[in-house]
Amino acid sequence: TATVIKDVHIHIGKDLLVNLDIKSKEVLCMKLLNFILQPTVYDDIRDVARDFDLEVNMDKYLKVDVVKKFIDFYKMGFL
C-alpha cells in the first residue's frame, strides 16, 4: 500500500519504523485499525497519539504543502 509518511527515522513508541520488520508493521497497522470508531485500547498507540505534534513532524510527510493546508484549515475551524 502507498504511504504518505516517509519511512526514514519515524519513531513508533520507542522503536524506529525503519528497524521494524514487515510483520511488526502489519501488527501496528492492525492495532490502528482495530475498533477504529472506538477509543483505542492499546497504551502504546495512545501514548504516540498524545505525544505526536503535527507541526513539528511536518517534514516527515511526502506532501508538506497538504499538511500545511490541513493545519491552516484546522486552525480556522473548518475541521
C-alpha distances in whole Angstrom, upper triangle without the diagonal:
4,7,10,12,13,13,17,19,18,20,19,22,24,21,19,16,16,19,17,15,12,14,15,12,11,15,14,11,14,17,15,15,18,21,19,22,24,25,23,25,24,26,23,21,24,25,22,22,26,26,23,24,22,25,25,22,21,21,18,16,15,17,20,22,20,20,24,24,22,25,28,27,27,30,32,31,29,26
4,7,9,10,11,15,18,16,19,18,22,24,21,19,15,16,19,17,17,14,17,17,13,14,17,16,13,16,18,16,16,20,22,20,23,25,25,24,26,25,26,24,21,24,25,22,21,25,25,21,22,20,22,23,19,18,18,15,12,11,13,16,18,16,17,20,21,20,22,25,24,25,28,29,29,27,24
4,5,7,9,12,15,13,15,15,19,21,19,16,13,14,17,16,16,14,17,16,12,13,16,14,12,15,17,14,15,19,21,18,21,23,23,22,24,22,24,21,18,21,22,18,18,21,21,18,19,16,19,19,15,15,14,11,9,9,11,14,16,14,14,18,19,17,19,22,22,22,25,27,27,25,22
4,7,9,12,14,12,15,15,19,21,19,17,14,15,18,18,19,17,20,19,15,16,19,16,14,17,18,16,17,20,22,19,22,24,23,22,25,23,24,21,19,21,21,18,17,20,20,16,16,13,15,16,13,11,11,9,6,6,7,10,12,10,10,14,15,14,16,19,19,19,22,24,24,22,20
4,6,9,11,9,12,12,16,18,16,13,11,12,15,15,17,16,18,17,13,15,17,15,13,17,18,15,17,20,23,20,22,24,23,21,24,22,22,19,17,19,19,15,15,18,17,14,14,12,14,14,10,10,9,6,5,6,9,10,13,12,11,14,16,15,16,19,20,20,22,24,25,24,21
4,6,8,8,11,13,17,18,15,12,10,10,14,14,16,15,18,17,14,17,19,16,16,19,20,18,20,23,26,23,26,27,26,24,26,24,24,21,19,21,21,17,18,20,19,16,16,14,15,15,11,11,9,6,6,6,10,11,15,14,13,16,19,18,19,22,23,23,25,27,28,27,25
4,7,6,10,11,15,15,13,9,7,6,10,11,12,12,15,14,11,14,16,14,14,18,19,17,19,22,25,23,26,27,26,24,26,23,23,19,18,21,20,17,18,21,19,16,17,16,18,17,13,14,12,8,9,10,14,15,18,18,17,20,22,21,22,25,26,26,28,30,31,30,27
4,6,9,12,15,15,12,8,7,6,10,12,14,15,18,16,14,17,19,17,17,21,21,20,22,25,28,26,29,30,28,26,27,24,24,20,19,22,21,17,19,21,19,16,17,16,17,15,12,13,11,8,10,11,15,15,19,19,18,20,23,22,22,26,27,27,28,31,32,31,29
4,6,10,12,12,10,6,7,7,9,11,14,16,18,16,14,18,19,16,18,21,21,20,23,25,28,26,29,29,27,25,26,23,22,18,18,20,18,15,17,19,16,14,15,15,17,14,11,13,11,9,12,14,17,17,20,21,19,21,24,23,22,26,28,26,28,31,31,31,29
4,7,10,10,8,6,5,7,10,10,14,15,17,14,12,16,16,13,14,18,17,16,19,22,24,22,25,25,23,21,22,19,18,15,14,16,15,11,14,16,13,11,13,13,15,13,9,12,11,8,10,13,16,16,19,19,17,19,22,21,20,24,25,24,25,28,29,29,26
4,6,6,6,4,6,9,10,10,14,15,17,13,12,16,15,12,14,17,16,15,19,21,23,21,24,24,22,19,20,17,15,12,12,14,12,9,12,14,11,10,13,14,16,13,11,14,14,11,14,16,19,19,22,22,19,21,24,22,21,25,26,24,26,29,29,29,27
4,6,5,6,6,10,10,10,13,14,14,11,10,13,12,9,11,14,12,12,15,17,19,18,21,21,19,15,16,13,12,8,8,11,10,7,10,12,11,10,13,14,17,15,13,16,16,13,15,18,20,20,23,22,20,22,25,22,22,26,26,24,26,29,29,29,26
4,6,8,9,13,12,12,15,17,16,13,13,15,14,11,14,16,13,13,17,18,20,19,22,21,18,15,15,12,10,6,8,10,7,6,10,11,10,10,14,16,18,16,15,18,19,16,18,21,24,23,26,25,22,25,27,24,24,27,28,26,27,31,30,30,27
4,7,9,12,11,11,15,17,17,13,14,17,15,13,16,18,16,17,20,21,23,23,26,24,22,18,18,15,13,9,11,13,11,9,13,14,12,13,16,18,20,18,16,20,20,17,20,23,25,25,28,27,24,27,29,27,26,30,31,29,30,33,33,33,30
4,6,9,7,7,11,14,14,11,11,15,14,12,15,17,16,16,20,21,23,23,26,25,23,20,20,16,15,11,12,15,13,11,15,16,15,14,17,19,21,19,16,19,19,16,18,21,24,24,27,27,24,27,29,27,27,30,32,29,31,34,34,34,31
4,5,5,7,11,13,14,11,11,15,15,12,15,18,17,17,20,22,25,24,27,27,25,21,22,18,18,14,14,17,15,13,16,18,15,14,17,18,20,17,14,17,16,13,16,18,21,21,25,24,22,25,27,26,25,29,30,29,30,33,33,33,31
4,5,5,9,10,12,9,8,12,12,10,12,15,15,15,18,20,23,21,25,25,23,20,21,18,18,14,14,17,16,13,15,18,16,15,17,17,20,18,14,17,16,12,14,16,19,20,23,22,20,23,26,24,24,28,29,27,29,32,32,32,29
4,6,8,10,13,11,10,13,15,13,15,18,18,18,21,23,26,25,28,29,27,24,25,21,21,18,17,21,19,16,19,22,20,18,20,20,22,20,16,18,16,13,15,16,20,20,24,24,22,25,28,26,26,30,31,30,32,35,35,34,32
4,7,10,12,10,10,14,14,13,16,18,18,19,22,23,27,26,29,29,28,24,25,21,21,17,18,21,20,17,20,23,21,19,22,22,24,22,19,21,20,16,19,20,23,24,28,27,25,28,31,29,29,33,34,33,35,38,38,37,34
4,7,8,6,6,10,11,10,12,15,15,16,18,20,23,23,26,26,25,22,22,18,19,15,16,19,18,16,19,22,20,19,22,22,25,23,20,22,21,17,19,20,24,25,28,27,25,28,31,29,29,33,34,32,34,37,37,36,33
4,6,5,6,9,10,11,13,14,16,17,19,20,24,23,27,27,27,23,23,20,21,18,18,22,21,19,22,25,24,22,25,25,28,26,23,24,23,20,21,22,25,26,30,29,27,31,33,31,32,35,36,34,37,39,39,38,35
4,5,5,6,9,10,11,12,14,15,16,18,22,21,25,26,25,22,23,20,21,18,18,22,22,20,22,25,24,23,25,25,28,27,23,24,24,20,20,21,24,26,29,28,26,30,32,30,31,34,34,33,36,38,38,36,33
4,5,5,6,9,10,11,12,14,15,16,20,20,24,24,24,21,20,18,19,17,17,20,21,19,21,25,24,23,26,26,29,28,25,27,26,22,23,24,27,28,31,30,28,32,33,31,32,36,36,34,37,40,38,37,34
4,5,5,6,9,10,11,12,14,15,19,19,23,23,22,18,18,15,16,13,13,17,18,16,18,21,21,20,23,24,27,25,22,24,24,20,21,22,25,27,30,28,27,30,32,29,30,34,34,32,34,37,36,35,32
4,5,5,6,9,10,11,12,14,18,17,21,21,21,17,18,15,17,14,13,17,17,15,17,20,20,18,21,21,24,23,20,21,21,17,18,19,22,23,26,25,23,27,28,26,27,30,30,29,32,34,33,32,29
4,5,5,6,9,10,11,12,16,16,19,20,20,17,17,15,17,15,14,18,19,17,18,22,22,20,23,23,26,26,22,24,24,20,20,21,23,25,28,26,25,28,29,27,28,32,31,30,33,35,34,33,29
4,5,5,6,9,10,10,14,14,18,18,18,14,14,12,14,12,12,15,17,15,17,20,21,20,23,23,27,26,23,25,25,21,22,23,26,27,30,28,26,30,31,28,29,32,32,30,33,35,34,33,29
4,5,5,6,9,10,13,13,17,17,16,12,13,10,12,10,9,12,14,12,13,16,17,16,19,19,23,22,19,21,22,18,18,20,23,24,27,25,23,26,27,25,25,29,29,27,29,32,31,30,26
4,5,5,6,8,12,11,15,16,15,13,14,12,15,13,10,14,16,14,14,17,18,17,20,19,23,23,20,21,22,18,17,19,21,23,25,23,21,25,26,23,24,28,27,25,28,31,29,28,24
4,5,5,6,10,10,14,14,14,12,12,11,14,13,11,14,17,15,16,19,20,19,22,22,26,26,23,24,25,22,21,23,24,26,28,26,24,28,28,25,27,30,29,27,30,33,31,30,26
4,6,5,8,9,12,12,12,8,9,7,11,10,8,11,13,13,13,16,18,17,20,21,24,24,22,23,25,21,21,23,25,26,28,26,24,27,28,25,26,29,28,26,29,31,29,29,25
4,6,8,7,10,11,10,8,10,9,12,11,7,10,13,11,11,14,16,15,18,18,21,22,19,20,22,19,18,21,22,23,25,22,20,24,24,21,22,26,25,22,25,28,26,25,21
4,6,5,9,10,11,9,11,11,15,14,11,13,16,15,14,17,19,18,21,20,24,25,22,23,24,21,20,22,23,24,26,23,22,25,25,22,23,27,25,23,27,29,26,25,21
4,5,9,9,10,8,9,10,14,14,11,13,16,16,15,18,21,20,23,23,27,27,25,26,28,25,24,26,27,28,30,27,25,28,29,25,26,30,28,26,29,31,29,28,24
4,6,5,8,7,9,11,14,15,13,13,17,17,16,18,21,21,23,23,27,28,26,27,29,26,25,27,28,29,31,27,26,29,29,25,26,29,27,25,28,30,27,26,22
4,6,8,8,10,12,15,15,12,13,16,16,14,16,19,18,21,20,24,25,23,24,26,24,22,24,25,26,27,24,22,25,25,21,23,26,24,21,25,26,24,23,19
4,7,9,12,14,17,18,15,14,18,18,15,17,21,20,22,21,25,27,25,26,28,26,24,27,26,27,28,25,23,26,25,21,23,25,23,21,24,25,22,21,17
4,6,9,12,14,16,13,12,16,17,14,16,19,19,22,22,25,27,25,26,29,27,26,28,29,29,30,27,25,28,27,23,24,27,25,22,25,26,23,23,19
4,7,9,11,13,11,9,13,14,11,13,16,17,19,20,23,24,23,25,28,25,25,28,28,28,29,27,24,27,27,23,23,26,24,21,24,26,23,23,19
4,6,8,10,7,7,10,11,10,12,15,15,18,19,23,24,22,24,26,24,24,27,27,27,29,26,24,27,27,24,24,27,26,23,25,28,25,25,21
4,6,9,8,8,11,13,12,14,16,18,21,22,26,26,25,27,29,26,26,29,30,30,33,30,27,30,31,27,27,30,29,26,29,31,29,29,25
4,6,6,6,9,10,11,12,15,16,19,21,24,24,22,25,27,24,24,27,29,29,31,29,26,29,30,27,26,30,29,26,29,31,29,30,26
4,6,5,6,9,10,10,12,14,18,20,23,22,21,24,26,23,24,28,29,29,31,29,26,29,30,27,26,30,29,26,28,31,29,30,26
4,5,5,6,9,10,11,12,16,18,21,20,19,22,23,20,22,25,27,26,29,27,24,27,29,26,25,29,29,26,27,31,29,30,26
4,5,5,6,9,10,11,14,16,19,19,17,19,21,18,19,22,24,24,26,24,21,24,26,22,22,26,25,23,25,28,26,26,23
4,6,5,6,9,10,13,15,19,18,17,20,22,20,21,24,25,24,27,25,22,24,25,22,21,25,25,21,23,26,24,25,21
4,5,5,6,8,12,15,18,17,16,19,21,19,20,24,25,24,27,25,22,24,26,23,21,25,25,22,23,27,25,26,23
4,5,5,6,10,12,15,14,13,16,17,15,17,20,22,21,23,22,19,21,23,20,19,23,23,20,22,25,24,25,22
4,6,5,9,10,14,14,13,15,17,16,16,20,21,20,22,20,17,19,21,17,16,20,20,17,19,22,21,21,18
4,6,8,11,14,14,14,16,19,18,19,22,23,21,23,22,18,20,22,19,17,20,21,17,18,22,21,22,19
4,6,10,12,11,11,14,17,15,17,21,22,20,22,21,18,19,21,19,17,20,21,18,19,23,22,23,21
4,6,9,8,8,11,13,12,13,17,18,16,19,18,14,16,18,16,14,18,19,16,17,21,20,21,18
4,6,5,6,9,12,11,13,16,17,14,16,16,12,13,16,13,11,15,16,14,14,18,18,19,17
4,6,5,6,9,9,10,13,13,11,13,12,8,9,12,10,8,12,13,11,12,16,16,17,15
4,6,5,9,10,11,14,13,10,12,12,8,8,11,10,8,11,13,12,12,15,17,17,16
4,6,8,9,11,14,15,12,14,15,11,11,15,14,12,14,17,16,15,19,20,21,20
4,6,6,8,11,12,10,13,13,10,11,15,14,12,15,17,16,17,20,21,22,20
4,5,6,9,9,6,9,10,7,8,11,11,10,13,15,15,15,18,20,20,18
4,5,8,9,6,10,11,9,10,14,14,13,16,18,18,19,22,23,23,22
4,7,9,8,12,12,10,12,15,15,15,18,20,19,20,23,24,24,22
4,6,6,9,9,8,10,13,12,13,16,17,17,19,22,22,22,20
4,6,9,9,9,12,14,14,15,18,19,19,21,23,24,23,22
4,5,6,7,9,10,11,13,15,16,17,19,21,22,20,19
4,5,5,6,9,10,11,12,14,15,17,18,20,19,18
4,5,5,6,9,10,11,12,14,15,17,18,17,17
4,5,5,6,9,10,11,12,14,15,17,15,14
4,5,5,6,9,10,10,12,14,15,14,13
4,5,5,6,9,10,11,12,14,14,14
4,5,5,6,8,10,11,12,11,12
4,5,5,6,9,10,11,9,9
4,5,5,6,9,10,10,10
4,5,5,6,9,9,10
4,5,5,6,5,7
4,5,5,6,5
4,5,8,8
4,6,8
4,6
4
